[in-house]
Amino acid sequence: MNRYEIIIYWSKDDQAFIAEVPELAGCAADGTTYQEALANVETVIQEWIETAKELGRPIPEPKGRLAFA
């Protein structure tokens, strides 16, 4: 289960929802719907973690809420 903060927003330039994971550098995905962007970023998070393990890189512990609206 993912415990990292995910920020999802609409990108007019891309005409898609963008999902970013601030705690995992470069970890982001997009989708034509909010739900699709969320599903896609969940997959990318797992891939990010697997790749970091394979490369022996540290995996940050989830900190919880980082951004405040």
N, C-alpha and C positions, 0 to 999 in steps of 0.2 A: 504494500500500500504506500502510495506517495504521500509524503508529509512536507514536501517543499512548497513554498508559496508560488502560485501561478498567477500571472497578471495577463488578463485577456482584454483585448481592445480591438476596435474596428479600424482598419487602415483603408482610408479612402484611396490612397495611391495604389495599393495592392488589390483593392476590392475584395478583401478577405479579413477574417478575424485572425489576429496574431496572438499567440500564447507564448509568453516568455517566463523563464525560471531564473530569477535574478541570482540565486545562490550557486547556480551551475553555469559557469562561463560559456557563452555561446549556445546555450540550450534554449531552443525556440522551435515553434512549429506554427503552421497556419491551417486554415480550413474555411470552407465556404459558409459554414454555420458555426455558432458558438460551440455547440456540442462536438462538432467535427474537430475544431481546433483543440478542444480539451482532450479528446480521445487521441489525437495525433501527438500532443505534447506528452501525454502519459507514456506513449511508446518511446518517444525520444528520450525521456528521462531514464527509462530502463536501459536504453542503448548507451546513453552517456555514462551511466554508472558501470555497465559491463566493460566499456572501452577503458575507462579510468582504471578499473581493476586489472585488466590485461596489461596495461602500460605501467602499472605500479604507482599510479598517481593517487594523491589523497582524495577522498570523497568527503566533502563537507557534511557535517551533521545538519539536519534541517533546524532552522532557528525559529520557524513559525512566522507569524506576521511581521513583515518588514515595512510595508508601505501603509500609510494611513490616508484615507480619503477625506 
